[in-house]
Amino acid sequence: MYKFITILFLVVVLLSCNDDGQIGVVQHNLSVPSSAPVINRTVLMTGVNYSTGYTNGNIQSRRATITWQPSSDATFLAYKIYKNNGLMKVIDKSTTGSFTDTTLAQNTYYKYMIASVLKQGTHRMDTVTIKTPRFEPPPLSFQIRPPKSIVISWSKTAESATQYTLDRSVNSGSFSRIASLTTLTYTDTNVQNLTTYTYRIQAFSPYESTAFSSSTIYYQYTMNAPNIFSIQQLSPERQVRFDWTDNSTGENVFRIYRRSTTSPFTLIDSVSANVTTFTDRDTNYLKFDSMYYYFVKGYNQVDTTPRSNVRSITITKQTSSLNEGFESGSIPINWSSSGNASWNISSASPYSGTYCVRSGAINNSQSSIIQTSLSFTGTKTISFYYKVSSEGCCDKLRFYINGSLYQTMGGEIGWTSYSLSYYGTGTVTLMWEYSKDGSIASGQDAAWIDNILVQ
């Protein structure tokens, strides 16, 4: 019986498979979302400028809110929210139209994608890129402004900040609020001399604030007279150099005044604050066998120091006892070299001209010496330029006069001048010695001298 029923069923199926009655396939059309979840960019940016979002709070330094048009699809399943291509959140309510991300860092770009997904599995999406604002505490800088004020300045390191609060502490006391500002500078006119002030500042937007930044200044305002302590002729030229002590903290410039024996003081030049040397190179005015007088005064916008002491000098013609720059290309006949290695003429980077002299190549516990002798009568100025490249602690260039040590130089020193006044009678010997200790070589392991002048 079972076999009969099975055969009958197969016959019926075969008879139904003819040209007029084929088995039909049903076609199903998948639905797609009626529209993409369009992100509301107008509350985030204008072009690539994000100040709109900074102003309305949708973009803050560590959070951002993204809004979009909610879905009206009957078969809505979920919104999928991606940040930088990584899935962040799934929202199953179709009426939801916003998402706030509180996991951001300041001054950073982020790309968001919102996808609307239907139950059939189809979806449409929209994307937007934003940048969180830089939002750091503003660093403070100061300027003392005469007669009694401190100008405090800061930069806009908090991009979305619209206001700043400034507090002050006097001599390490408690802070008190002195200003609320929208600008990047403030002038504190309520200050006292010889007092320590600490200022702290905080930046605000309507939605967040930075930490405090603080800085301290010791307010010391003085306008005391400078003191000229040296004056000299740069022989053999008609030039005068003088140096002074800066006894002020409030000057902006120093003004230089000069007169001759027959003319009044006149302003001849000025130098910046904290500069304490000046060289008068006015050879059209300065004459040999003439005396000149100088003084200095400090100035700012509203104040001036008393004038310095007046120093005078007579410009004289002087003949040099020695003026050696080794420009002959050989060591002069009245010079001698000794020690373990002789000094040699060098054309490698002299101080001036084409040549200088360099110490000989020596080993540990050795020395290289060069010297010359000349006749002295009274006081003369001895000057020269030197350069050293050696082990700073132990390998040295030493300068002697008549066997007495006057200067020691070691380490990495570029061309530098040295001068002194020396009183002597008869023959005076000038000697330069480069010597090494018992170990270690450093740098070029040598010394150089150039432009030796005695007058």
C-alpha positions as CSV (number, residue, x, y, z in Angstrom):
1,M,0.0,0.0,0.0
2,Y,2.8,2.5,0.9
3,K,4.6,1.9,-2.4
4,F,1.3,2.5,-4.3
5,I,0.7,5.9,-2.6
6,T,4.2,7.1,-3.3
7,I,4.0,6.1,-7.0
8,L,0.6,7.9,-7.3
9,F,2.1,11.1,-5.8
10,L,5.0,11.2,-8.3
11,V,2.6,10.7,-11.2
12,V,0.5,13.7,-10.1
13,V,3.6,15.9,-9.8
14,L,4.9,14.9,-13.2
15,L,1.6,15.5,-14.9
16,S,1.5,19.0,-13.4
17,C,4.9,20.0,-14.9
18,N,3.9,21.0,-18.4
19,D,4.4,24.2,-20.5
20,D,1.1,25.7,-19.3
21,G,1.7,25.1,-15.6
22,Q,5.4,25.6,-14.5
23,I,6.4,26.0,-10.8
24,G,6.5,29.8,-10.1
25,V,9.2,31.8,-8.3
26,V,7.9,34.8,-6.2
27,Q,10.0,38.0,-6.5
28,H,10.5,40.1,-3.3
29,N,11.5,43.8,-3.5
30,L,13.7,45.0,-0.6
31,S,12.8,48.3,1.0
32,V,15.5,51.1,1.5
33,P,15.3,54.0,3.9
34,S,13.2,56.8,2.5
35,S,16.1,59.3,3.2
36,A,19.5,59.4,4.8
37,P,19.8,60.7,8.4
38,V,21.0,64.1,7.3
39,I,23.4,65.6,9.9
40,N,22.7,69.2,10.9
41,R,26.0,70.8,9.9
42,T,24.8,74.4,10.3
43,V,25.0,74.1,14.1
44,L,28.6,72.7,13.8
45,M,30.5,74.7,11.3
46,T,30.6,77.2,8.4
47,G,32.7,75.6,5.7
48,V,35.7,74.3,7.5
49,N,35.4,76.9,10.3
50,Y,34.1,75.4,13.6
51,S,33.5,78.6,15.5
52,T,29.7,78.1,15.2
53,G,29.9,74.9,17.1
54,Y,32.3,76.4,19.6
55,T,29.9,79.3,20.2
56,N,26.7,77.3,20.7
57,G,28.4,74.6,22.7
58,N,27.8,71.7,20.2
59,I,31.6,71.3,20.0
60,Q,33.6,71.6,23.2
61,S,37.1,70.6,24.1
62,R,36.1,67.2,25.3
63,R,32.6,66.6,24.1
64,A,30.5,67.1,21.0
65,T,26.8,66.8,20.1
66,I,25.8,65.6,16.6
67,T,22.1,66.1,15.5
68,W,20.2,64.8,12.5
69,Q,16.7,64.5,11.0
70,P,14.9,61.5,12.6
71,S,13.8,58.6,10.4
72,S,10.1,58.2,9.4
73,D,10.5,54.7,8.0
74,A,7.9,52.2,9.2
75,T,10.4,49.3,9.2
76,F,13.1,51.3,11.1
77,L,15.4,49.1,13.1
78,A,18.2,51.3,14.5
79,Y,20.7,54.1,14.1
80,K,24.4,53.0,14.1
81,I,26.8,55.7,15.1
82,Y,30.5,55.4,14.0
83,K,33.5,57.5,15.1
84,N,36.7,57.3,13.0
85,N,35.2,54.2,11.4
86,G,34.6,52.4,14.7
87,L,31.1,51.6,15.9
88,M,30.3,53.6,19.0
89,K,26.6,53.2,19.7
90,V,23.3,51.6,18.4
91,I,20.1,53.6,19.0
92,D,16.8,51.7,18.5
93,K,14.4,54.7,18.8
94,S,13.5,56.3,15.4
95,T,12.5,59.6,17.1
96,T,16.1,60.1,18.4
97,G,17.9,62.8,16.5
98,S,21.0,63.6,18.6
99,F,24.0,62.0,20.2
100,T,26.6,63.4,22.6
101,D,30.1,62.0,22.7
102,T,32.0,62.7,25.9
103,T,35.1,60.8,25.2
104,L,37.0,63.4,23.1
105,A,40.4,65.1,23.5
106,Q,41.0,68.8,22.8
107,N,42.4,70.1,19.5
108,T,41.6,66.9,17.6
109,Y,39.7,66.0,14.5
110,Y,36.9,63.4,14.6
111,K,34.9,61.8,11.7
112,Y,31.3,60.7,12.6
113,M,29.0,58.6,10.5
114,I,25.3,58.1,11.2
115,A,23.6,55.1,9.5
116,S,19.8,54.5,9.4
117,V,19.2,50.7,9.3
118,L,15.9,49.0,8.3
119,K,14.7,45.6,9.5
120,Q,15.4,44.2,6.0
121,G,19.1,45.1,6.6
122,T,19.4,48.0,4.2
123,H,20.7,51.4,5.3
124,R,21.6,54.9,4.3
125,M,24.2,57.2,6.0
126,D,25.7,60.6,6.4
127,T,29.1,61.7,7.6
128,V,30.7,64.8,9.1
129,T,34.2,65.8,10.4
130,I,34.6,68.1,13.3
131,K,37.6,69.5,15.3
132,T,37.5,70.1,19.0
133,P,39.0,73.4,20.1
134,R,42.4,73.8,21.7
135,F,41.6,74.6,25.3
136,E,44.7,75.1,27.4
137,P,45.4,77.5,30.3
138,P,46.9,80.8,28.9
139,P,50.6,81.3,29.8
140,L,51.3,84.7,31.3
141,S,54.1,87.2,30.4
142,F,55.0,90.5,32.1
143,Q,56.3,94.0,31.3
144,I,57.2,96.6,33.9
145,R,55.9,99.9,32.7
146,P,57.0,103.1,34.4
147,P,56.3,104.7,36.7
148,K,54.4,102.1,38.6
149,S,52.5,99.5,36.6
150,I,52.8,95.9,35.4
151,V,51.4,94.9,32.0
152,I,50.2,91.3,32.1
153,S,49.7,89.6,28.7
154,W,48.6,86.2,27.5
155,S,47.8,84.4,24.2
156,K,44.5,82.8,23.1
157,T,45.5,79.2,23.9
158,A,41.8,78.4,24.6
159,E,40.2,78.7,21.1
160,S,36.6,78.9,22.3
161,A,37.2,81.1,25.3
162,T,35.2,84.3,25.5
163,Q,36.2,85.6,28.9
164,Y,39.2,85.5,31.3
165,T,39.4,86.0,35.1
166,L,42.6,87.4,36.6
167,D,43.6,87.0,40.3
168,R,46.5,88.4,42.2
169,S,48.5,87.4,45.3
170,V,50.8,89.9,47.1
171,N,53.9,88.5,48.7
172,S,52.6,84.9,48.7
173,G,49.3,85.9,50.3
174,S,45.8,84.7,49.3
175,F,44.5,85.4,45.8
176,S,41.9,88.0,45.1
177,R,40.0,88.8,41.8
178,I,41.3,91.9,40.1
179,A,39.7,91.7,36.7
180,S,37.2,89.8,34.4
181,L,38.2,90.5,30.8
182,T,37.5,89.7,27.2
183,T,40.9,91.0,26.0
184,L,44.4,89.5,26.1
185,T,46.1,92.1,28.2
186,Y,45.6,93.9,31.5
187,T,47.6,96.7,33.2
188,D,47.9,96.5,36.9
189,T,48.5,100.0,38.2
190,N,48.1,99.2,41.9
191,V,51.6,98.0,42.5
192,Q,54.3,98.9,45.0
193,N,58.1,98.8,44.5
194,L,60.1,95.9,45.9
195,T,57.1,93.7,46.1
196,T,56.4,90.1,44.8
197,Y,53.2,89.6,42.8
198,T,51.8,86.3,41.7
199,Y,49.1,86.4,39.0
200,R,46.8,83.5,38.0
201,I,44.4,83.4,35.0
202,Q,41.6,81.1,33.9
203,A,39.9,81.1,30.5
204,F,36.1,80.5,30.1
205,S,33.6,79.7,27.4
206,P,29.9,79.6,28.3
207,Y,30.2,75.8,28.6
208,E,33.6,75.1,30.2
209,S,36.8,76.5,31.8
210,T,40.5,75.8,31.7
211,A,42.7,75.1,34.7
212,F,44.5,78.1,36.2
213,S,47.9,79.1,35.0
214,S,50.1,81.3,37.2
215,S,53.4,83.2,37.2
216,T,55.3,85.4,39.6
217,I,57.1,88.7,39.2
218,Y,59.2,90.7,41.6
219,Y,58.4,94.3,41.0
220,Q,61.5,96.5,41.3
221,Y,61.5,99.9,39.7
222,T,64.6,102.0,40.0
223,M,66.0,104.8,38.0
224,N,69.4,105.4,39.5
225,A,72.3,107.1,37.8
226,P,74.7,104.8,35.8
227,N,78.4,104.9,36.7
228,I,81.1,105.0,34.0
229,F,83.9,102.9,35.5
230,S,86.3,102.7,32.5
231,I,87.2,104.7,29.5
232,Q,90.0,104.0,27.0
233,Q,91.2,104.9,23.5
234,L,91.2,102.0,21.1
235,S,94.7,102.8,20.0
236,P,96.1,103.5,17.5
237,E,92.6,104.6,16.2
238,R,90.7,107.7,17.1
239,Q,88.0,105.7,18.8
240,V,86.9,105.8,22.5
241,R,85.3,103.0,24.4
242,F,83.7,103.3,27.8
243,D,81.8,101.0,30.1
244,W,79.3,101.7,32.9
245,T,77.3,100.0,35.6
246,D,73.5,99.8,35.1
247,N,72.0,100.8,38.4
248,S,68.3,100.9,37.1
249,T,65.6,98.5,36.3
250,G,63.2,100.8,34.5
251,E,65.2,102.3,31.6
252,N,64.3,101.6,28.0
253,V,67.4,103.2,26.5
254,F,70.7,104.8,27.6
255,R,71.6,108.0,25.9
256,I,75.2,109.0,25.3
257,Y,76.4,112.6,25.6
258,R,79.8,114.0,24.6
259,R,81.6,117.4,24.5
260,S,85.0,118.7,23.7
261,T,86.9,121.4,25.6
262,T,85.2,124.1,23.5
263,S,81.7,122.8,22.9
264,P,78.7,121.9,25.2
265,F,77.4,118.4,25.8
266,T,75.3,117.0,22.9
267,L,73.5,113.7,22.5
268,I,75.5,111.5,20.1
269,D,73.8,108.1,20.3
270,S,71.7,105.7,22.3
271,V,71.8,102.0,23.2
272,S,69.1,99.6,24.4
273,A,68.2,98.9,28.0
274,N,70.8,96.7,29.8
275,V,73.6,97.5,27.4
276,T,76.5,98.8,29.4
277,T,79.2,99.6,26.8
278,F,79.6,102.1,24.0
279,T,82.3,102.8,21.4
280,D,82.6,106.3,19.9
281,R,83.8,105.8,16.3
282,D,83.1,109.3,15.1
283,T,86.6,109.9,13.5
284,N,85.3,113.0,11.8
285,Y,84.8,114.6,15.2
286,L,87.5,112.9,17.3
287,K,91.0,114.4,16.8
288,F,94.4,113.5,18.0
289,D,95.8,115.6,20.9
290,S,92.3,116.6,22.0
291,M,90.3,116.0,25.2
292,Y,86.7,114.7,25.2
293,Y,84.1,114.3,28.0
294,Y,81.3,111.7,28.2
295,F,78.3,110.9,30.4
296,V,75.3,108.5,30.2
297,K,71.6,108.8,31.2
298,G,68.8,106.2,31.3
299,Y,65.4,107.1,29.9
300,N,61.9,105.6,29.6
301,Q,58.5,107.0,28.5
302,V,58.0,109.1,31.6
303,D,61.1,109.0,33.6
304,T,64.9,109.6,33.5
305,T,67.9,108.8,35.7
306,P,70.3,111.4,36.9
307,R,73.2,111.7,34.6
308,S,76.2,109.5,35.3
309,N,79.6,110.7,36.4
310,V,81.6,112.5,33.7
311,R,84.7,110.8,32.4
312,S,87.3,112.4,30.1
313,I,90.0,111.1,27.8
314,T,92.7,112.6,25.6
315,I,93.1,111.1,22.1
316,T,96.9,110.7,21.5
317,K,99.0,109.3,18.7
318,Q,100.7,106.2,19.9
319,T,103.4,104.0,18.3
320,S,103.3,100.3,18.8
321,S,106.2,98.4,20.3
322,L,104.7,95.3,18.8
323,N,102.1,94.7,16.2
324,E,102.2,91.1,14.9
325,G,99.5,89.4,12.9
326,F,101.8,86.9,11.2
327,E,100.8,88.1,7.8
328,S,104.2,87.5,6.4
329,G,103.3,83.8,6.4
330,S,106.2,82.8,8.7
331,I,107.1,83.2,12.3
332,P,109.2,86.4,12.8
333,I,112.9,86.2,13.4
334,N,112.6,87.7,16.9
335,W,110.1,85.0,18.0
336,S,111.1,81.6,19.2
337,S,109.3,78.3,19.8
338,S,110.3,75.5,22.2
339,G,108.9,72.6,24.2
340,N,108.0,69.3,22.8
341,A,106.7,70.7,19.5
342,S,107.0,74.1,17.8
343,W,104.2,76.5,17.1
344,N,103.4,76.8,13.4
345,I,101.9,79.3,11.0
346,S,98.2,78.4,10.2
347,S,95.9,79.7,7.5
348,A,92.8,77.8,9.0
349,S,90.3,80.4,10.2
350,P,92.6,83.1,11.6
351,Y,91.0,85.9,13.6
352,S,91.8,88.4,10.8
353,G,93.9,88.5,7.7
354,T,95.3,85.3,6.2
355,Y,97.4,83.8,9.0
356,C,97.7,83.1,12.7
357,V,99.9,80.7,14.7
358,R,98.9,77.4,16.2
359,S,100.4,75.3,18.9
360,G,102.4,72.2,17.9
361,A,101.0,68.6,18.0
362,I,101.9,67.2,21.4
363,N,101.1,64.1,23.5
364,N,100.0,63.8,27.1
365,S,102.2,65.5,29.7
366,Q,103.9,67.7,27.0
367,S,103.9,71.3,26.0
368,S,104.4,73.7,23.1
369,I,105.8,77.2,23.7
370,I,106.1,80.4,21.7
371,Q,107.6,83.7,23.0
372,T,109.1,87.0,22.1
373,S,110.9,89.8,23.9
374,L,110.7,93.6,23.6
375,S,111.9,96.7,25.3
376,F,109.6,98.4,27.9
377,T,109.7,101.9,29.3
378,G,106.7,102.6,31.6
379,T,103.2,101.3,31.2
380,K,102.0,99.7,28.0
381,T,98.8,97.9,26.9
382,I,99.3,94.3,25.9
383,S,96.5,92.7,23.9
384,F,96.0,89.7,21.7
385,Y,93.3,87.3,20.4
386,Y,93.3,83.6,21.3
387,K,91.3,80.5,20.4
388,V,91.4,77.1,22.3
389,S,90.0,73.6,21.6
390,S,90.9,71.3,24.4
391,E,89.9,69.3,27.4
392,G,88.3,72.0,29.6
393,C,89.6,70.9,33.0
394,C,93.2,70.1,32.3
395,D,94.7,71.0,28.9
396,K,95.4,74.8,28.9
397,L,96.8,77.8,27.0
398,R,98.7,79.9,29.5
399,F,100.1,83.4,29.0
400,Y,103.2,84.6,31.0
401,I,105.0,87.9,31.3
402,N,108.6,87.6,32.5
403,G,107.8,84.1,33.8
404,S,104.7,85.2,35.8
405,L,101.3,83.6,34.9
406,Y,98.7,86.2,33.9
407,Q,95.9,84.2,32.1
408,T,94.8,80.6,31.8
409,M,92.4,79.5,29.0
410,G,91.0,76.0,28.2
411,G,87.9,74.2,26.8
412,E,86.1,75.2,23.6
413,I,86.7,78.9,23.2
414,G,86.2,80.8,19.9
415,W,88.3,83.8,19.0
416,T,88.4,86.0,22.1
417,S,90.3,89.2,23.0
418,Y,92.5,89.6,26.1
419,S,94.3,92.8,27.2
420,L,96.0,94.2,30.2
421,S,98.1,97.2,31.2
422,Y,101.7,96.3,32.3
423,Y,104.4,98.5,33.8
424,G,107.9,97.4,33.0
425,T,111.4,98.7,32.3
426,G,114.0,97.0,30.2
427,T,113.4,93.7,28.4
428,V,110.0,92.1,28.8
429,T,109.3,88.5,27.6
430,L,105.8,87.5,26.5
431,M,105.2,83.7,26.4
432,W,102.3,81.5,25.4
433,E,102.4,77.8,26.4
434,Y,99.9,75.1,25.4
435,S,100.3,72.1,27.7
436,K,98.5,68.8,28.4
437,D,98.0,66.7,31.5
438,G,98.7,63.0,31.7
439,S,95.5,61.7,30.0
440,I,92.6,62.4,27.6
441,A,92.5,64.5,24.4
442,S,89.5,66.6,23.5
443,G,88.5,68.8,20.6
444,Q,91.3,69.8,18.3
445,D,93.8,69.6,21.2
446,A,95.4,72.9,20.2
447,A,95.5,76.7,20.8
448,W,95.9,79.7,18.4
449,I,96.9,83.3,18.8
450,D,96.7,86.3,16.5
451,N,97.0,90.1,16.4
452,I,99.4,90.7,19.2
453,L,99.6,94.4,20.0
454,V,101.8,96.2,22.6
455,Q,101.6,100.0,22.7
